[in-house]
Amino acid sequence: MTNTTPQDAAPGGIGFFEKWLSVWVAMGMAGGIALGVIVPDLFAWLAGFEYASVNLAIAVLIWAMVWPMMIQIDFASLTRVGERPKGLIITLVVNWLVKPFSMALLGVLFFEHVFAPWLQPEDAQQYLAGVIILGAAPCTAMVFVWSQLTKGDANFTLVQVAANDLIMVVAFAPIVALLLGVTDITVPWDTLLLSVGLYVVIPLIAGWLTRKALSRGKSAEGADKAVGDFTALIKPASIIGLIGTVIILFGFQGEVILTQPITIAIIATPLLIQTYGIFAIAYGAAWLWKTPFNIAAPCALIGTSNFFELAVAVAISLFGLNSGAALATVVGVLVEVPVMLSLVAFANRTQGWFAGRS
């Protein structure tokens, strides 16, 4: 019998932690729900570490996930990202011209028609508002994790996140206002700016400083090896950060999950269809456009994932903490991690579809 270390590669080049990631996440979900019911005071205490709807305990765990990806960014190569614009074009088209509107259409279909016999009209409108807000908020932090798990191009991932964040500043409120039919939307700038600072800027600076320290006095080949060895060493911390995030998220909502399972299933249905559908559109477009896999995977995954902190904050500010809209954004958080992991696994299994592209 051979010993398996965290860095040992499983078949297909997937490490031990990644190979069994769905198991760890399932255990984290179950453990979070159980702990949320058994020790609710613990999660109430953790919830208190919050500013501008951004939970600082989760922020620390996300740092652990994002930091290894940031170390891999070669700042000298960022200027060459524009030489391969296909992935960025797909990202922006899907995120801003497709996703918000497809989410609105699915919400109307399911909440006002398919599930209408089981919903009060006012509840249906609240759930519709929540999923629309989610659909208009593309991911900022977690896409670094999904990109890392698919061995995506770190430089491209940073550029696509930056581009989405810049567009979000001017496009988020008008799109939500258009789809919700309201005009008095106030973007929670403190949430938006704090999230970008915590999840992008600070880890990016930390990654740059770490890469600089690892590369000091080494040749280009030696620096690449040092960076690769170090990121492999800290990979378990990144996975632990992901599992910790899952435990906290599900712990916060453990009681809701157990007391309102039918409502959660109803809200989750259009969200699941939207998630897999958006991924299929972006991933299929990347394949048809002959985009290399390390660009295709992150460009498809960023549109599929959501900026849940912003969505939750906007839903609460518009409709209230206990509203159906706020609940819908929370359901988006709950389904995102397991669904995204299934898409990461699918992308890794289909990497061969993109063989030979560069």
C-alpha positions, 0 to 999 in steps of 0.5 A, spaced: 500 500 500 502 506 498 501 513 502 498 518 498 500 525 500 495 532 498 500 533 493 499 526 489 496 527 483 490 523 481 488 520 475 488 526 470 492 530 474 487 532 479 490 532 486 488 528 492 484 534 495 480 536 488 479 528 487 475 528 493 472 535 493 465 533 492 465 529 498 468 534 503 463 539 500 458 534 502 460 533 509 461 541 510 454 542 507 451 537 512 456 539 518 454 546 517 446 545 517 447 540 523 452 545 527 447 551 525 441 547 529 445 545 534 450 551 536 446 557 533 449 562 538 456 560 535 453 562 528 450 568 531 457 570 533 460 569 527 455 573 523 456 579 528 463 579 524 460 583 518 461 590 515 457 592 509 453 585 508 460 582 507 462 577 513 469 578 515 470 571 517 468 568 510 473 573 507 479 570 511 477 563 508 476 566 501 483 569 502 486 562 503 482 560 497 484 566 492 491 567 495 495 561 491 491 563 485 494 570 485 501 568 486 501 564 480 499 571 476 505 573 472 504 581 472 509 581 466 505 577 462 498 581 463 500 586 457 499 580 453 492 578 455 489 582 450 493 578 444 487 573 446 481 577 446 476 571 445 475 569 452 474 576 455 469 577 449 465 571 451 465 573 458 462 580 457 457 578 452 454 572 457 455 576 463 451 583 461 447 581 455 445 574 456 445 572 463 441 578 467 435 577 461 435 569 461 435 569 469 429 574 469 425 570 463 426 563 467 424 567 474 417 569 470 416 562 467 417 558 474 414 563 479 409 566 475 407 560 471 410 553 473 409 554 480 404 559 481 399 554 484 403 553 490 405 560 491 402 567 493 403 572 488 406 577 492 411 571 494 412 569 487 414 577 485 419 577 491 422 571 489 423 573 482 426 580 484 431 576 488 433 571 482 434 577 478 438 581 482 443 575 483 443 574 475 445 581 474 451 580 479 457 576 476 462 573 481 468 577 483 472 572 488 470 565 487 471 565 480 479 565 482 477 558 486 474 555 480 479 557 475 485 554 480 481 548 480 481 547 472 488 550 472 485 556 468 490 562 466 491 566 472 493 572 468 486 572 464 482 570 470 484 577 473 483 581 467 476 578 466 474 579 474 477 586 473 473 588 467 467 585 470 468 589 476 468 596 472 462 594 468 458 592 474 460 599 477 456 603 471 451 597 469 448 593 475 443 598 477 440 600 471 439 593 469 436 591 475 432 597 475 430 595 468 428 588 470 425 590 476 421 596 474 423 600 479 428 606 479 430 608 486 435 602 486 441 605 491 447 601 489 451 599 496 457 602 494 460 600 501 459 593 499 461 593 492 468 597 494 469 593 500 468 586 497 473 588 491 478 590 496 478 584 500 477 579 495 481 582 489 486 587 491 488 585 498 490 578 495 493 580 489 498 585 493 499 579 497 500 574 491 505 579 488 509 580 494 509 572 495 511 571 488 517 577 488 520 573 494 520 566 491 523 569 485 528 573 488 535 571 485 532 566 481 532 565 473 525 565 470 525 557 470 527 557 477 522 562 479 517 558 476 519 552 479 519 555 486 512 558 485 509 551 483 512 548 489 510 553 494 503 553 491 502 546 491 505 546 498 499 551 500 494 547 496 491 544 502 489 550 505 486 553 499 481 547 500 480 547 507 478 555 506 473 552 501 470 547 506 470 552 511 466 557 507 461 552 506 460 550 513 459 557 515 454 559 509 450 552 511 450 554 518 448 561 517 442 558 514 441 551 517 434 552 520 431 555 514 433 549 510 430 545 515 424 549 516 422 551 508 425 545 504 419 546 499 420 553 498 428 552 497 427 547 492 422 552 488 427 557 488 433 553 486 429 550 480 430 556 475 437 558 479 439 551 477 437 551 470 440 558 469 447 556 472 447 550 467 445 553 461 449 559 462 455 555 463 453 551 456 452 557 452 459 560 454 463 553 454 460 551 448 462 558 445 469 558 447 469 551 444 466 553 437 471 559 437 477 554 438 479 558 445 484 554 449 482 550 455 485 554 460 481 560 457 475 557 456 474 554 463 474 560 467 471 564 462 465 560 462 465 559 470 465 567 471 458 567 468 455 561 471 457 564 478 454 570 482 457 576 486 452 573 492 455 579 497 452 584 493 446 581 491 444 579 498 445 586 500 441 589 494 435 585 496 435 586 503 436 594 502 430 594 497 425 589 500 428 587 507 431 582 511 426 577 512 423 578 504 422 573 499 427 577 495 433 576 500 431 569 501 432 567 494 439 571 494 441 566 500 438 560 496 443 562 490 449 562 495 447 555 498 446 552 491 452 555 488 458 551 491 456 544 489 453 546 483 460 550 481 464 544 483 460 539 478 461 544 473 469 544 475 469 537 475 465 537 468 470 542 465 476 537 467 473 531 464 472 535 458 479 538 457 481 533 451 475 537 447 480 543 447 487 539 446 492 542 441 489 549 442 494 555 444 
